Amino acid sequence: MSIDKESDIAANLQIGPTSLGMVRIYIEGDGVELPLDFDPEEAEEIAEELQAAAEAAREMMKGSKGKKR
């Protein structure tokens, strides 16, 4: 599955610090539990990538509003 393909899969997402000073992204859904631990610098890079993707998505939505079908 590519990143730009729709999916019917549902999952829960939790993000928080661990007792060892890591940042955990925890994904749970349909029999899968996936804890992903990152050091704080990696977590900040991920946050920057999320913000850039959100901005790109926002710009795409602005562009599609102006087009007539």
C-alpha positions in Angstrom: 0.0 0.0 0.0 1.3 3.4 -0.9 1.0 6.5 1.3 -1.5 8.1 -1.1 -3.9 5.2 -1.2 -7.1 5.1 0.8 -7.6 2.4 3.4 -10.3 1.0 5.6 -7.9 0.0 8.4 -8.7 1.7 11.7 -6.1 2.2 14.4 -5.5 4.1 17.7 -2.5 6.3 18.0 -0.9 7.5 21.3 2.2 9.6 21.7 4.0 10.4 24.9 7.3 10.2 26.8 8.7 7.0 28.3 10.3 6.6 31.6 13.7 6.1 29.8 13.5 9.6 28.2 12.3 8.4 24.8 9.3 9.5 22.8 6.9 6.7 22.1 4.4 6.5 19.2 2.1 3.6 20.0 -0.2 2.3 17.3 -2.9 -0.3 18.1 -5.4 -1.9 15.8 -6.9 -5.2 14.7 -4.6 -7.4 16.8 -1.5 -5.3 16.2 0.3 -3.4 18.9 3.3 -1.4 17.6 5.4 0.7 20.1 7.9 2.9 18.3 10.5 4.6 20.4 12.5 7.6 19.3 15.1 9.8 21.0 13.9 13.4 21.4 15.8 14.7 18.4 14.3 12.1 16.1 10.8 12.9 17.5 11.4 16.6 16.7 12.3 15.6 13.1 9.1 13.5 12.8 7.1 16.5 14.2 8.6 18.7 11.5 7.8 16.2 8.8 4.2 16.0 10.1 3.9 19.8 10.0 5.3 20.0 6.5 2.9 17.3 5.3 0.0 19.1 6.9 0.9 22.3 5.2 1.3 20.6 1.8 -2.1 19.0 2.3 -3.6 22.4 3.2 -2.2 23.9 0.0 -3.6 21.0 -2.0 -7.0 21.6 -0.6 -6.8 25.3 -1.4 -5.9 24.5 -5.0 -8.7 22.0 -5.4 -11.3 24.4 -4.1 -10.6 26.8 -7.0 -11.0 24.1 -9.7 -14.3 23.4 -11.2 -15.2 19.8 -12.2 
